[in-house]
Amino acid sequence: MISEFQPFLKGYELDFLINIGITLLAGVIIGAERESKGKPAGISTHTLVIGAQ
């Protein structure tokens, strides 16, 4: 019964999700650093730009 609710992630799907997570984390870190210095492009901009690539 419990196995019915577990997601079925293959190796490549898990790799993709890990890569997306690392990418978004990098965007947040870069954006937060820029916001703390008062520069115009912040967290949301860098997360969007990095995630789109």
mmCIF entry with sequence, helices, sheets and N, C-alpha, C, O atoms, coordinates in Angstrom:
data_MODEL
# 
_entry.id   MODEL 
# 
_entity.id                         1 
_entity.type                       polymer 
_entity.pdbx_number_of_molecules   1 
# 
_entity_poly.entity_id                      1 
_entity_poly.type                           'polypeptide(L)' 
_entity_poly.nstd_linkage                   no 
_entity_poly.nstd_monomer                   no 
_entity_poly.pdbx_seq_one_letter_code       MISEFQPFLKGYELDFLINIGITLLAGVIIGAERESKGKPAGISTHTLVIGAQ 
_entity_poly.pdbx_seq_one_letter_code_can   MISEFQPFLKGYELDFLINIGITLLAGVIIGAERESKGKPAGISTHTLVIGAQ 
_entity_poly.pdbx_strand_id                 A 
# 
loop_
_entity_poly_seq.entity_id 
_entity_poly_seq.num 
_entity_poly_seq.mon_id 
_entity_poly_seq.hetero 
1 1  MET n 
1 2  ILE n 
1 3  SER n 
1 4  GLU n 
1 5  PHE n 
1 6  GLN n 
1 7  PRO n 
1 8  PHE n 
1 9  LEU n 
1 10 LYS n 
1 11 GLY n 
1 12 TYR n 
1 13 GLU n 
1 14 LEU n 
1 15 ASP n 
1 16 PHE n 
1 17 LEU n 
1 18 ILE n 
1 19 ASN n 
1 20 ILE n 
1 21 GLY n 
1 22 ILE n 
1 23 THR n 
1 24 LEU n 
1 25 LEU n 
1 26 ALA n 
1 27 GLY n 
1 28 VAL n 
1 29 ILE n 
1 30 ILE n 
1 31 GLY n 
1 32 ALA n 
1 33 GLU n 
1 34 ARG n 
1 35 GLU n 
1 36 SER n 
1 37 LYS n 
1 38 GLY n 
1 39 LYS n 
1 40 PRO n 
1 41 ALA n 
1 42 GLY n 
1 43 ILE n 
1 44 SER n 
1 45 THR n 
1 46 HIS n 
1 47 THR n 
1 48 LEU n 
1 49 VAL n 
1 50 ILE n 
1 51 GLY n 
1 52 ALA n 
1 53 GLN n 
# 
_struct_asym.id          A 
_struct_asym.entity_id   1 
# 
loop_
_struct_conf.conf_type_id 
_struct_conf.id 
_struct_conf.pdbx_PDB_helix_id 
_struct_conf.beg_label_comp_id 
_struct_conf.beg_label_asym_id 
_struct_conf.beg_label_seq_id 
_struct_conf.pdbx_beg_PDB_ins_code 
_struct_conf.end_label_comp_id 
_struct_conf.end_label_asym_id 
_struct_conf.end_label_seq_id 
_struct_conf.pdbx_end_PDB_ins_code 
_struct_conf.beg_auth_comp_id 
_struct_conf.beg_auth_asym_id 
_struct_conf.beg_auth_seq_id 
_struct_conf.end_auth_comp_id 
_struct_conf.end_auth_asym_id 
_struct_conf.end_auth_seq_id 
_struct_conf.pdbx_PDB_helix_class 
_struct_conf.details 
_struct_conf.pdbx_PDB_helix_length 
HELX_P HELX_P1 AA1 ILE A 2  ? GLU A 4  ? ILE A 2  GLU A 4  5 ? 3  
HELX_P HELX_P2 AA2 GLY A 11 ? SER A 36 ? GLY A 11 SER A 36 1 ? 26 
HELX_P HELX_P3 AA3 ILE A 43 ? ALA A 52 ? ILE A 43 ALA A 52 1 ? 10 
# 
_struct_conf_type.id          HELX_P 
_struct_conf_type.criteria    ? 
_struct_conf_type.reference   ? 
# 
loop_
_atom_site.group_PDB 
_atom_site.id 
_atom_site.type_symbol 
_atom_site.label_atom_id 
_atom_site.label_alt_id 
_atom_site.label_comp_id 
_atom_site.label_asym_id 
_atom_site.label_entity_id 
_atom_site.label_seq_id 
_atom_site.pdbx_PDB_ins_code 
_atom_site.Cartn_x 
_atom_site.Cartn_y 
_atom_site.Cartn_z 
_atom_site.occupancy 
_atom_site.B_iso_or_equiv 
_atom_site.pdbx_formal_charge 
_atom_site.auth_seq_id 
_atom_site.auth_comp_id 
_atom_site.auth_asym_id 
_atom_site.auth_atom_id 
_atom_site.pdbx_PDB_model_num 
ATOM 1   N N  . MET A 1 1  ? 0.823  -1.192 0.000   1.00 0.00 ? 1  MET A N  1 
ATOM 2   C CA . MET A 1 1  ? 0.000  0.000  0.000   1.00 0.00 ? 1  MET A CA 1 
ATOM 3   C C  . MET A 1 1  ? 0.866  1.254  0.000   1.00 0.00 ? 1  MET A C  1 
ATOM 4   O O  . MET A 1 1  ? 0.575  2.208  -0.722  1.00 0.00 ? 1  MET A O  1 
ATOM 5   N N  . ILE A 1 2  ? 1.917  1.261  0.795   1.00 0.00 ? 2  ILE A N  1 
ATOM 6   C CA . ILE A 1 2  ? 2.776  2.440  0.863   1.00 0.00 ? 2  ILE A CA 1 
ATOM 7   C C  . ILE A 1 2  ? 3.523  2.631  -0.449  1.00 0.00 ? 2  ILE A C  1 
ATOM 8   O O  . ILE A 1 2  ? 3.753  3.764  -0.872  1.00 0.00 ? 2  ILE A O  1 
ATOM 9   N N  . SER A 1 3  ? 3.900  1.538  -1.095  1.00 0.00 ? 3  SER A N  1 
ATOM 10  C CA . SER A 1 3  ? 4.657  1.641  -2.340  1.00 0.00 ? 3  SER A CA 1 
ATOM 11  C C  . SER A 1 3  ? 3.854  2.327  -3.450  1.00 0.00 ? 3  SER A C  1 
ATOM 12  O O  . SER A 1 3  ? 4.445  2.840  -4.400  1.00 0.00 ? 3  SER A O  1 
ATOM 13  N N  . GLU A 1 4  ? 2.524  2.346  -3.350  1.00 0.00 ? 4  GLU A N  1 
ATOM 14  C CA . GLU A 1 4  ? 1.695  3.009  -4.351  1.00 0.00 ? 4  GLU A CA 1 
ATOM 15  C C  . GLU A 1 4  ? 1.887  4.519  -4.332  1.00 0.00 ? 4  GLU A C  1 
ATOM 16  O O  . GLU A 1 4  ? 1.696  5.173  -5.357  1.00 0.00 ? 4  GLU A O  1 
ATOM 17  N N  . PHE A 1 5  ? 2.257  5.080  -3.198  1.00 0.00 ? 5  PHE A N  1 
ATOM 18  C CA . PHE A 1 5  ? 2.371  6.524  -3.062  1.00 0.00 ? 5  PHE A CA 1 
ATOM 19  C C  . PHE A 1 5  ? 3.796  7.036  -3.261  1.00 0.00 ? 5  PHE A C  1 
ATOM 20  O O  . PHE A 1 5  ? 4.013  8.247  -3.291  1.00 0.00 ? 5  PHE A O  1 
ATOM 21  N N  . GLN A 1 6  ? 4.739  6.164  -3.394  1.00 0.00 ? 6  GLN A N  1 
ATOM 22  C CA . GLN A 1 6  ? 6.112  6.594  -3.605  1.00 0.00 ? 6  GLN A CA 1 
ATOM 23  C C  . GLN A 1 6  ? 6.320  6.962  -5.069  1.00 0.00 ? 6  GLN A C  1 
ATOM 24  O O  . GLN A 1 6  ? 5.878  6.246  -5.968  1.00 0.00 ? 6  GLN A O  1 
ATOM 25  N N  . PRO A 1 7  ? 6.993  8.079  -5.301  1.00 0.00 ? 7  PRO A N  1 
ATOM 26  C CA . PRO A 1 7  ? 7.213  8.468  -6.698  1.00 0.00 ? 7  PRO A CA 1 
ATOM 27  C C  . PRO A 1 7  ? 8.178  7.520  -7.394  1.00 0.00 ? 7  PRO A C  1 
ATOM 28  O O  . PRO A 1 7  ? 9.096  6.981  -6.778  1.00 0.00 ? 7  PRO A O  1 
ATOM 29  N N  . PHE A 1 8  ? 7.958  7.332  -8.662  1.00 0.00 ? 8  PHE A N  1 
ATOM 30  C CA . PHE A 1 8  ? 8.830  6.462  -9.451  1.00 0.00 ? 8  PHE A CA 1 
ATOM 31  C C  . PHE A 1 8  ? 9.806  7.324  -10.219 1.00 0.00 ? 8  PHE A C  1 
ATOM 32  O O  . PHE A 1 8  ? 9.513  7.763  -11.331 1.00 0.00 ? 8  PHE A O  1 
ATOM 33  N N  . LEU A 1 9  ? 10.953 7.568  -9.640  1.00 0.00 ? 9  LEU A N  1 
ATOM 34  C CA . LEU A 1 9  ? 11.972 8.382  -10.283 1.00 0.00 ? 9  LEU A CA 1 
ATOM 35  C C  . LEU A 1 9  ? 13.074 7.489  -10.824 1.00 0.00 ? 9  LEU A C  1 
ATOM 36  O O  . LEU A 1 9  ? 13.664 6.689  -10.099 1.00 0.00 ? 9  LEU A O  1 
ATOM 37  N N  . LYS A 1 10 ? 13.333 7.642  -12.092 1.00 0.00 ? 10 LYS A N  1 
ATOM 38  C CA . LYS A 1 10 ? 14.443 6.932  -12.715 1.00 0.00 ? 10 LYS A CA 1 
ATOM 39  C C  . LYS A 1 10 ? 15.719 7.711  -12.434 1.00 0.00 ? 10 LYS A C  1 
ATOM 40  O O  . LYS A 1 10 ? 15.660 8.808  -11.880 1.00 0.00 ? 10 LYS A O  1 
ATOM 41  N N  . GLY A 1 11 ? 16.855 7.171  -12.801 1.00 0.00 ? 11 GLY A N  1 
ATOM 42  C CA . GLY A 1 11 ? 18.128 7.817  -12.548 1.00 0.00 ? 11 GLY A CA 1 
ATOM 43  C C  . GLY A 1 11 ? 18.248 9.176  -13.206 1.00 0.00 ? 11 GLY A C  1 
ATOM 44  O O  . GLY A 1 11 ? 18.728 10.124 -12.585 1.00 0.00 ? 11 GLY A O  1 
ATOM 45  N N  . TYR A 1 12 ? 17.815 9.285  -14.469 1.00 0.00 ? 12 TYR A N  1 
ATOM 46  C CA . TYR A 1 12 ? 17.933 10.552 -15.178 1.00 0.00 ? 12 TYR A CA 1 
ATOM 47  C C  . TYR A 1 12 ? 16.961 11.593 -14.639 1.00 0.00 ? 12 TYR A C  1 
ATOM 48  O O  . TYR A 1 12 ? 17.270 12.784 -14.656 1.00 0.00 ? 12 TYR A O  1 
ATOM 49  N N  . GLU A 1 13 ? 15.796 11.171 -14.161 1.00 0.00 ? 13 GLU A N  1 
ATOM 50  C CA . GLU A 1 13 ? 14.842 12.114 -13.580 1.00 0.00 ? 13 GLU A CA 1 
ATOM 51  C C  . GLU A 1 13 ? 15.369 12.674 -12.263 1.00 0.00 ? 13 GLU A C  1 
ATOM 52  O O  . GLU A 1 13 ? 15.231 13.866 -11.986 1.00 0.00 ? 13 GLU A O  1 
ATOM 53  N N  . LEU A 1 14 ? 15.961 11.822 -11.471 1.00 0.00 ? 14 LEU A N  1 
ATOM 54  C CA . LEU A 1 14 ? 16.543 12.263 -10.210 1.00 0.00 ? 14 LEU A CA 1 
ATOM 55  C C  . LEU A 1 14 ? 17.714 13.205 -10.461 1.00 0.00 ? 14 LEU A C  1 
ATOM 56  O O  . LEU A 1 14 ? 17.857 14.212 -9.768  1.00 0.00 ? 14 LEU A O  1 
ATOM 57  N N  . ASP A 1 15 ? 18.546 12.892 -11.437 1.00 0.00 ? 15 ASP A N  1 
ATOM 58  C CA . ASP A 1 15 ? 19.654 13.781 -11.809 1.00 0.00 ? 15 ASP A CA 1 
ATOM 59  C C  . ASP A 1 15 ? 19.130 15.145 -12.249 1.00 0.00 ? 15 ASP A C  1 
ATOM 60  O O  . ASP A 1 15 ? 19.684 16.178 -11.871 1.00 0.00 ? 15 ASP A O  1 
ATOM 61  N N  . PHE A 1 16 ? 18.068 15.148 -13.043 1.00 0.00 ? 16 PHE A N  1 
ATOM 62  C CA . PHE A 1 16 ? 17.481 16.398 -13.508 1.00 0.00 ? 16 PHE A CA 1 
ATOM 63  C C  . PHE A 1 16 ? 16.981 17.237 -12.336 1.00 0.00 ? 16 PHE A C  1 
ATOM 64  O O  . PHE A 1 16 ? 17.233 18.441 -12.281 1.00 0.00 ? 16 PHE A O  1 
ATOM 65  N N  . LEU A 1 17 ? 16.280 16.609 -11.407 1.00 0.00 ? 17 LEU A N  1 
ATOM 66  C CA . LEU A 1 17 ? 15.756 17.347 -10.249 1.00 0.00 ? 17 LEU A CA 1 
ATOM 67  C C  . LEU A 1 17 ? 16.876 17.885 -9.363  1.00 0.00 ? 17 LEU A C  1 
ATOM 68  O O  . LEU A 1 17 ? 16.775 18.989 -8.828  1.00 0.00 ? 17 LEU A O  1 
ATOM 69  N N  . ILE A 1 18 ? 17.927 17.112 -9.212  1.00 0.00 ? 18 ILE A N  1 
ATOM 70  C CA . ILE A 1 18 ? 19.073 17.576 -8.426  1.00 0.00 ? 18 ILE A CA 1 
ATOM 71  C C  . ILE A 1 18 ? 19.726 18.764 -9.119  1.00 0.00 ? 18 ILE A C  1 
ATOM 72  O O  . ILE A 1 18 ? 20.073 19.747 -8.464  1.00 0.00 ? 18 ILE A O  1 
ATOM 73  N N  . ASN A 1 19 ? 19.899 18.684 -10.438 1.00 0.00 ? 19 ASN A N  1 
ATOM 74  C CA . ASN A 1 19 ? 20.498 19.790 -11.190 1.00 0.00 ? 19 ASN A CA 1 
ATOM 75  C C  . ASN A 1 19 ? 19.642 21.054 -11.113 1.00 0.00 ? 19 ASN A C  1 
ATOM 76  O O  . ASN A 1 19 ? 20.177 22.152 -10.958 1.00 0.00 ? 19 ASN A O  1 
ATOM 77  N N  . ILE A 1 20 ? 18.337 20.913 -11.218 1.00 0.00 ? 20 ILE A N  1 
ATOM 78  C CA . ILE A 1 20 ? 17.438 22.070 -11.099 1.00 0.00 ? 20 ILE A CA 1 
ATOM 79  C C  . ILE A 1 20 ? 17.552 22.678 -9.706  1.00 0.00 ? 20 ILE A C  1 
ATOM 80  O O  . ILE A 1 20 ? 17.608 23.900 -9.564  1.00 0.00 ? 20 ILE A O  1 
ATOM 81  N N  . GLY A 1 21 ? 17.587 21.836 -8.683  1.00 0.00 ? 21 GLY A N  1 
ATOM 82  C CA . GLY A 1 21 ? 17.714 22.333 -7.311  1.00 0.00 ? 21 GLY A CA 1 
ATOM 83  C C  . GLY A 1 21 ? 19.011 23.089 -7.091  1.00 0.00 ? 21 GLY A C  1 
ATOM 84  O O  . GLY A 1 21 ? 19.010 24.150 -6.468  1.00 0.00 ? 21 GLY A O  1 
ATOM 85  N N  . ILE A 1 22 ? 20.115 22.558 -7.592  1.00 0.00 ? 22 ILE A N  1 
ATOM 86  C CA . ILE A 1 22 ? 21.407 23.232 -7.456  1.00 0.00 ? 22 ILE A CA 1 
ATOM 87  C C  . ILE A 1 22 ? 21.399 24.554 -8.220  1.00 0.00 ? 22 ILE A C  1 
ATOM 88  O O  . ILE A 1 22 ? 21.924 25.558 -7.739  1.00 0.00 ? 22 ILE A O  1 
ATOM 89  N N  . THR A 1 23 ? 20.804 24.551 -9.407  1.00 0.00 ? 23 THR A N  1 
ATOM 90  C CA . THR A 1 23 ? 20.729 25.756 -10.218 1.00 0.00 ? 23 THR A CA 1 
ATOM 91  C C  . THR A 1 23 ? 19.926 26.842 -9.519  1.00 0.00 ? 23 THR A C  1 
ATOM 92  O O  . THR A 1 23 ? 20.358 27.993 -9.463  1.00 0.00 ? 23 THR A O  1 
ATOM 93  N N  . LEU A 1 24 ? 18.770 26.487 -8.991  1.00 0.00 ? 24 LEU A N  1 
ATOM 94  C CA . LEU A 1 24 ? 17.944 27.473 -8.295  1.00 0.00 ? 24 LEU A CA 1 
ATOM 95  C C  . LEU A 1 24 ? 18.628 27.976 -7.028  1.00 0.00 ? 24 LEU A C  1 
ATOM 96  O O  . LEU A 1 24 ? 18.526 29.158 -6.701  1.00 0.00 ? 24 LEU A O  1 
ATOM 97  N N  . LEU A 1 25 ? 19.310 27.115 -6.327  1.00 0.00 ? 25 LEU A N  1 
ATOM 98  C CA . LEU A 1 25 ? 20.046 27.529 -5.140  1.00 0.00 ? 25 LEU A CA 1 
ATOM 99  C C  . LEU A 1 25 ? 21.143 28.530 -5.506  1.00 0.00 ? 25 LEU A C  1 
ATOM 100 O O  . LEU A 1 25 ? 21.345 29.518 -4.801  1.00 0.00 ? 25 LEU A O  1 
ATOM 101 N N  . ALA A 1 26 ? 21.845 28.275 -6.603  1.00 0.00 ? 26 ALA A N  1 
ATOM 102 C CA . ALA A 1 26 ? 22.879 29.210 -7.061  1.00 0.00 ? 26 ALA A CA 1 
ATOM 103 C C  . ALA A 1 26 ? 22.267 30.566 -7.411  1.00 0.00 ? 26 ALA A C  1 
ATOM 104 O O  . ALA A 1 26 ? 22.840 31.607 -7.088  1.00 0.00 ? 26 ALA A O  1 
ATOM 105 N N  . GLY A 1 27 ? 21.106 30.560 -8.068  1.00 0.00 ? 27 GLY A N  1 
ATOM 106 C CA . GLY A 1 27 ? 20.422 31.814 -8.399  1.00 0.00 ? 27 GLY A CA 1 
ATOM 107 C C  . GLY A 1 27 ? 20.027 32.598 -7.167  1.00 0.00 ? 27 GLY A C  1 
ATOM 108 O O  . GLY A 1 27 ? 20.162 33.821 -7.133  1.00 0.00 ? 27 GLY A O  1 
ATOM 109 N N  . VAL A 1 28 ? 19.543 31.903 -6.160  1.00 0.00 ? 28 VAL A N  1 
ATOM 110 C CA . VAL A 1 28 ? 19.159 32.563 -4.911  1.00 0.00 ? 28 VAL A CA 1 
ATOM 111 C C  . VAL A 1 28 ? 20.381 33.153 -4.211  1.00 0.00 ? 28 VAL A C  1 
ATOM 112 O O  . VAL A 1 28 ? 20.330 34.274 -3.705  1.00 0.00 ? 28 VAL A O  1 
ATOM 113 N N  . ILE A 1 29 ? 21.466 32.404 -4.182  1.00 0.00 ? 29 ILE A N  1 
ATOM 114 C CA . ILE A 1 29 ? 22.684 32.890 -3.509  1.00 0.00 ? 29 ILE A CA 1 
ATOM 115 C C  . ILE A 1 29 ? 23.243 34.116 -4.224  1.00 0.00 ? 29 ILE A C  1 
ATOM 116 O O  . ILE A 1 29 ? 23.581 35.109 -3.580  1.00 0.00 ? 29 ILE A O  1 
ATOM 117 N N  . ILE A 1 30 ? 23.344 34.054 -5.547  1.00 0.00 ? 30 ILE A N  1 
ATOM 118 C CA . ILE A 1 30 ? 23.868 35.192 -6.307  1.00 0.00 ? 30 ILE A CA 1 
ATOM 119 C C  . ILE A 1 30 ? 22.941 36.393 -6.168  1.00 0.00 ? 30 ILE A C  1 
ATOM 120 O O  . ILE A 1 30 ? 23.404 37.515 -5.959  1.00 0.00 ? 30 ILE A O  1 
ATOM 121 N N  . GLY A 1 31 ? 21.641 36.167 -6.282  1.00 0.00 ? 31 GLY A N  1 
ATOM 122 C CA . GLY A 1 31 ? 20.677 37.261 -6.162  1.00 0.00 ? 31 GLY A CA 1 
ATOM 123 C C  . GLY A 1 31 ? 20.680 37.895 -4.780  1.00 0.00 ? 31 GLY A C  1 
ATOM 124 O O  . GLY A 1 31 ? 20.578 39.116 -4.660  1.00 0.00 ? 31 GLY A O  1 
ATOM 125 N N  . ALA A 1 32 ? 20.795 37.085 -3.740  1.00 0.00 ? 32 ALA A N  1 
ATOM 126 C CA . ALA A 1 32 ? 20.825 37.616 -2.370  1.00 0.00 ? 32 ALA A CA 1 
ATOM 127 C C  . ALA A 1 32 ? 22.076 38.458 -2.153  1.00 0.00 ? 32 ALA A C  1 
ATOM 128 O O  . ALA A 1 32 ? 22.028 39.496 -1.494  1.00 0.00 ? 32 ALA A O  1 
ATOM 129 N N  . GLU A 1 33 ? 23.191 38.008 -2.708  1.00 0.00 ? 33 GLU A N  1 
ATOM 130 C CA . GLU A 1 33 ? 24.434 38.783 -2.578  1.00 0.00 ? 33 GLU A CA 1 
ATOM 131 C C  . GLU A 1 33 ? 24.300 40.133 -3.280  1.00 0.00 ? 33 GLU A C  1 
ATOM 132 O O  . GLU A 1 33 ? 24.764 41.148 -2.762  1.00 0.00 ? 33 GLU A O  1 
ATOM 133 N N  . ARG A 1 34 ? 23.676 40.151 -4.442  1.00 0.00 ? 34 ARG A N  1 
ATOM 134 C CA . ARG A 1 34 ? 23.492 41.412 -5.173  1.00 0.00 ? 34 ARG A CA 1 
ATOM 135 C C  . ARG A 1 34 ? 22.505 42.324 -4.454  1.00 0.00 ? 34 ARG A C  1 
ATOM 136 O O  . ARG A 1 34 ? 22.719 43.534 -4.388  1.00 0.00 ? 34 ARG A O  1 
ATOM 137 N N  . GLU A 1 35 ? 21.425 41.756 -3.911  1.00 0.00 ? 35 GLU A N  1 
ATOM 138 C CA . GLU A 1 35 ? 20.463 42.574 -3.172  1.00 0.00 ? 35 GLU A CA 1 
ATOM 139 C C  . GLU A 1 35 ? 21.097 43.195 -1.935  1.00 0.00 ? 35 GLU A C  1 
ATOM 140 O O  . GLU A 1 35 ? 20.803 44.339 -1.588  1.00 0.00 ? 35 GLU A O  1 
ATOM 141 N N  . SER A 1 36 ? 21.967 42.440 -1.272  1.00 0.00 ? 36 SER A N  1 
ATOM 142 C CA . SER A 1 36 ? 22.605 42.963 -0.061  1.00 0.00 ? 36 SER A CA 1 
ATOM 143 C C  . SER A 1 36 ? 23.535 44.133 -0.382  1.00 0.00 ? 36 SER A C  1 
ATOM 144 O O  . SER A 1 36 ? 23.802 44.967 0.482   1.00 0.00 ? 36 SER A O  1 
ATOM 145 N N  . LYS A 1 37 ? 24.027 44.197 -1.618  1.00 0.00 ? 37 LYS A N  1 
ATOM 146 C CA . LYS A 1 37 ? 24.901 45.306 -2.035  1.00 0.00 ? 37 LYS A CA 1 
ATOM 147 C C  . LYS A 1 37 ? 24.128 46.430 -2.703  1.00 0.00 ? 37 LYS A C  1 
ATOM 148 O O  . LYS A 1 37 ? 24.722 47.418 -3.135  1.00 0.00 ? 37 LYS A O  1 
ATOM 149 N N  . GLY A 1 38 ? 22.798 46.291 -2.792  1.00 0.00 ? 38 GLY A N  1 
ATOM 150 C CA . GLY A 1 38 ? 21.967 47.344 -3.362  1.00 0.00 ? 38 GLY A CA 1 
ATOM 151 C C  . GLY A 1 38 ? 21.980 47.418 -4.881  1.00 0.00 ? 38 GLY A C  1 
ATOM 152 O O  . GLY A 1 38 ? 21.650 48.461 -5.445  1.00 0.00 ? 38 GLY A O  1 
ATOM 153 N N  . LYS A 1 39 ? 22.346 46.360 -5.541  1.00 0.00 ? 39 LYS A N  1 
ATOM 154 C CA . LYS A 1 39 ? 22.367 46.341 -7.009  1.00 0.00 ? 39 LYS A CA 1 
ATOM 155 C C  . LYS A 1 39 ? 20.964 46.014 -7.527  1.00 0.00 ? 39 LYS A C  1 
ATOM 156 O O  . LYS A 1 39 ? 20.177 45.381 -6.822  1.00 0.00 ? 39 LYS A O  1 
ATOM 157 N N  . PRO A 1 40 ? 20.643 46.440 -8.756  1.00 0.00 ? 40 PRO A N  1 
ATOM 158 C CA . PRO A 1 40 ? 19.261 46.334 -9.234  1.00 0.00 ? 40 PRO A CA 1 
ATOM 159 C C  . PRO A 1 40 ? 18.733 44.907 -9.447  1.00 0.00 ? 40 PRO A C  1 
ATOM 160 O O  . PRO A 1 40 ? 17.585 44.636 -9.096  1.00 0.00 ? 40 PRO A O  1 
ATOM 161 N N  . ALA A 1 41 ? 19.510 44.011 -9.995  1.00 0.00 ? 41 ALA A N  1 
ATOM 162 C CA . ALA A 1 41 ? 19.016 42.653 -10.245 1.00 0.00 ? 41 ALA A CA 1 
ATOM 163 C C  . ALA A 1 41 ? 19.198 41.825 -8.981  1.00 0.00 ? 41 ALA A C  1 
ATOM 164 O O  . ALA A 1 41 ? 20.307 41.704 -8.460  1.00 0.00 ? 41 ALA A O  1 
ATOM 165 N N  . GLY A 1 42 ? 18.095 41.254 -8.492  1.00 0.00 ? 42 GLY A N  1 
ATOM 166 C CA . GLY A 1 42 ? 18.155 40.529 -7.226  1.00 0.00 ? 42 GLY A CA 1 
ATOM 167 C C  . GLY A 1 42 ? 17.858 39.049 -7.355  1.00 0.00 ? 42 GLY A C  1 
ATOM 168 O O  . GLY A 1 42 ? 18.156 38.419 -8.370  1.00 0.00 ? 42 GLY A O  1 
ATOM 169 N N  . ILE A 1 43 ? 17.264 38.511 -6.305  1.00 0.00 ? 43 ILE A N  1 
ATOM 170 C CA . ILE A 1 43 ? 17.021 37.069 -6.215  1.00 0.00 ? 43 ILE A CA 1 
ATOM 171 C C  . ILE A 1 43 ? 16.121 36.566 -7.339  1.00 0.00 ? 43 ILE A C  1 
ATOM 172 O O  . ILE A 1 43 ? 16.468 35.606 -8.027  1.00 0.00 ? 43 ILE A O  1 
ATOM 173 N N  . SER A 1 44 ? 14.976 37.203 -7.527  1.00 0.00 ? 44 SER A N  1 
ATOM 174 C CA . SER A 1 44 ? 14.034 36.694 -8.513  1.00 0.00 ? 44 SER A CA 1 
ATOM 175 C C  . SER A 1 44 ? 14.605 36.763 -9.933  1.00 0.00 ? 44 SER A C  1 
ATOM 176 O O  . SER A 1 44 ? 14.400 35.849 -10.731 1.00 0.00 ? 44 SER A O  1 
ATOM 177 N N  . THR A 1 45 ? 15.312 37.835 -10.241 1.00 0.00 ? 45 THR A N  1 
ATOM 178 C CA . THR A 1 45 ? 15.895 37.973 -11.574 1.00 0.00 ? 45 THR A CA 1 
ATOM 179 C C  . THR A 1 45 ? 16.951 36.913 -11.831 1.00 0.00 ? 45 THR A C  1 
ATOM 180 O O  . THR A 1 45 ? 16.935 36.269 -12.880 1.00 0.00 ? 45 THR A O  1 
ATOM 181 N N  . HIS A 1 46 ? 17.856 36.722 -10.904 1.00 0.00 ? 46 HIS A N  1 
ATOM 182 C CA . HIS A 1 46 ? 18.926 35.753 -11.121 1.00 0.00 ? 46 HIS A CA 1 
ATOM 183 C C  . HIS A 1 46 ? 18.409 34.311 -11.103 1.00 0.00 ? 46 HIS A C  1 
ATOM 184 O O  . HIS A 1 46 ? 18.904 33.468 -11.850 1.00 0.00 ? 46 HIS A O  1 
ATOM 185 N N  . THR A 1 47 ? 17.438 34.031 -10.273 1.00 0.00 ? 47 THR A N  1 
ATOM 186 C CA . THR A 1 47 ? 16.859 32.685 -10.263 1.00 0.00 ? 47 THR A CA 1 
ATOM 187 C C  . THR A 1 47 ? 16.188 32.401 -11.606 1.00 0.00 ? 47 THR A C  1 
ATOM 188 O O  . THR A 1 47 ? 16.332 31.308 -12.154 1.00 0.00 ? 47 THR A O  1 
ATOM 189 N N  . LEU A 1 48 ? 15.464 33.371 -12.131 1.00 0.00 ? 48 LEU A N  1 
ATOM 190 C CA . LEU A 1 48 ? 14.795 33.192 -13.417 1.00 0.00 ? 48 LEU A CA 1 
ATOM 191 C C  . LEU A 1 48 ? 15.808 33.021 -14.541 1.00 0.00 ? 48 LEU A C  1 
ATOM 192 O O  . LEU A 1 48 ? 15.660 32.126 -15.373 1.00 0.00 ? 48 LEU A O  1 
ATOM 193 N N  . VAL A 1 49 ? 16.825 33.860 -14.577 1.00 0.00 ? 49 VAL A N  1 
ATOM 194 C CA . VAL A 1 49 ? 17.813 33.813 -15.659 1.00 0.00 ? 49 VAL A CA 1 
ATOM 195 C C  . VAL A 1 49 ? 18.616 32.511 -15.597 1.00 0.00 ? 49 VAL A C  1 
ATOM 196 O O  . VAL A 1 49 ? 18.808 31.858 -16.622 1.00 0.00 ? 49 VAL A O  1 
ATOM 197 N N  . ILE A 1 50 ? 19.080 32.133 -14.420 1.00 0.00 ? 50 ILE A N  1 
ATOM 198 C CA . ILE A 1 50 ? 19.874 30.910 -14.285 1.00 0.00 ? 50 ILE A CA 1 
ATOM 199 C C  . ILE A 1 50 ? 19.010 29.681 -14.563 1.00 0.00 ? 50 ILE A C  1 
ATOM 200 O O  . ILE A 1 50 ? 19.471 28.735 -15.201 1.00 0.00 ? 50 ILE A O  1 
ATOM 201 N N  . GLY A 1 51 ? 17.770 29.685 -14.094 1.00 0.00 ? 51 GLY A N  1 
ATOM 202 C CA . GLY A 1 51 ? 16.881 28.548 -14.312 1.00 0.00 ? 51 GLY A CA 1 
ATOM 203 C C  . GLY A 1 51 ? 16.471 28.377 -15.750 1.00 0.00 ? 51 GLY A C  1 
ATOM 204 O O  . GLY A 1 51 ? 16.181 27.259 -16.175 1.00 0.00 ? 51 GLY A O  1 
ATOM 205 N N  . ALA A 1 52 ? 16.437 29.455 -16.516 1.00 0.00 ? 52 ALA A N  1 
ATOM 206 C CA . ALA A 1 52 ? 16.019 29.394 -17.919 1.00 0.00 ? 52 ALA A CA 1 
ATOM 207 C C  . ALA A 1 52 ? 17.097 28.816 -18.820 1.00 0.00 ? 52 ALA A C  1 
ATOM 208 O O  . ALA A 1 52 ? 16.819 28.431 -19.956 1.00 0.00 ? 52 ALA A O  1 
ATOM 209 N N  . GLN A 1 53 ? 18.319 28.753 -18.324 1.00 0.00 ? 53 GLN A N  1 
ATOM 210 C CA . GLN A 1 53 ? 19.397 28.247 -19.164 1.00 0.00 ? 53 GLN A CA 1 
ATOM 211 C C  . GLN A 1 53 ? 19.505 26.812 -18.946 1.00 0.00 ? 53 GLN A C  1 
ATOM 212 O O  . GLN A 1 53 ? 20.353 26.158 -19.551 1.00 0.00 ? 53 GLN A O  1 
# 
